[in-house]
Amino acid sequence: MVKRIVVGAHYGLRDWLVQRITAVIMGGYTLMALLWVVLAHPADRQEWAALLHERPVRIATFLFVLALCWHAWIGLRDIFMDYIQPVGLRLTLQVGVILTLLAEVLWSAEILWG
């Protein structure tokens, strides 16, 4: 009989790939945002609001926020799994991060479409 020892969730390749894809999404959005700002030259709040009122900008911004939150979750979860040994503390920190990231996504949606 083989006794198995559970040492982690073995996310490995999937999380590595998600980290790279979300980084590419965030990098692409950053370049697009710089291009939008250079071309539009928003000078005051109304011009910024007009820029963020365009549907493609809203969608791209929301995808950026989703990618950022997913990227942050994987990174922080891995840090917690590697460096926080007490399970109760690690679980508390992970729940706190999840709630914070969820609040960020909901707040971003409210800002963009509210």
C-alpha positions in Angstrom: 0.0 0.0 0.0 1.3 3.4 -1.0 0.9 6.2 1.5 0.4 9.5 -0.3 1.5 12.8 1.3 -0.4 15.9 0.2 2.0 18.8 -0.2 0.1 21.2 -2.4 -2.4 21.5 -5.1 0.1 21.0 -8.0 -1.2 23.9 -10.1 2.3 24.2 -11.7 2.1 24.5 -15.5 -1.4 26.0 -15.5 -0.6 28.8 -13.1 2.7 29.5 -14.9 0.8 29.8 -18.2 -1.9 32.0 -16.6 0.7 34.3 -15.1 2.3 34.7 -18.6 -1.0 35.3 -20.4 -2.2 37.8 -17.8 1.1 39.6 -18.0 0.7 39.9 -21.8 -2.8 41.2 -21.4 -1.7 43.8 -18.8 1.3 44.8 -21.0 -0.9 45.1 -24.1 -3.4 47.2 -22.2 -0.7 49.5 -20.8 0.6 50.1 -24.4 -3.0 50.7 -25.6 -3.7 53.1 -22.7 -0.5 55.1 -23.4 -1.5 55.3 -27.1 -5.0 56.5 -26.1 -3.6 59.1 -23.8 -1.1 60.3 -26.4 -3.7 60.5 -29.2 -6.6 61.9 -27.1 -4.6 64.3 -24.9 -7.3 64.4 -22.1 -6.7 67.6 -20.2 -9.5 67.6 -17.7 -12.0 65.4 -16.0 -14.6 65.6 -18.7 -12.2 64.5 -21.4 -11.0 61.6 -19.2 -14.6 60.6 -18.6 -15.4 60.8 -22.3 -12.4 58.6 -23.1 -13.5 56.0 -20.5 -17.1 56.2 -21.8 -16.1 54.5 -25.1 -17.2 50.9 -25.1 -13.8 49.4 -26.3 -12.0 51.3 -23.6 -14.4 50.1 -20.9 -14.1 46.5 -22.1 -10.3 46.7 -22.3 -10.1 48.3 -18.9 -12.3 45.7 -17.3 -10.3 42.9 -18.9 -7.2 44.5 -17.5 -8.7 44.6 -14.1 -9.7 40.9 -14.3 -6.2 39.9 -15.6 -4.6 42.0 -12.8 -6.7 40.3 -10.1 -6.1 36.8 -11.4 -2.4 37.5 -11.7 -2.3 38.9 -8.2 -4.3 36.0 -6.8 -1.9 33.4 -8.2 1.2 35.3 -7.0 -0.1 35.9 -3.5 -1.5 32.4 -3.1 1.9 31.0 -4.1 3.7 33.3 -1.7 1.3 32.3 1.2 1.7 28.6 0.4 5.5 28.9 0.4 6.1 31.2 3.3 3.1 31.1 5.7 3.2 27.8 7.6 0.3 28.0 10.1 -2.7 26.8 8.1 -5.2 29.1 9.9 -3.2 32.2 9.2 -2.6 31.2 5.6 -6.3 30.5 5.1 -7.2 33.9 6.7 -4.8 35.7 4.5 -6.1 33.9 1.4 -9.7 34.7 2.2 -8.7 38.4 2.8 -7.0 38.5 -0.6 -10.0 36.9 -2.3 -12.4 39.4 -0.7 -10.2 42.3 -1.6 -9.8 41.3 -5.2 -13.5 40.6 -5.5 -14.2 44.0 -4.2 -11.8 45.5 -6.7 -13.5 43.8 -9.6 -17.0 44.9 -8.4 -15.8 48.4 -7.8 -14.2 48.6 -11.2 -17.4 47.4 -12.8 -19.4 50.0 -10.9 -16.9 52.7 -12.0 -16.9 51.6 -15.7 -20.6 50.8 -16.1 -22.3 52.5 -13.1 
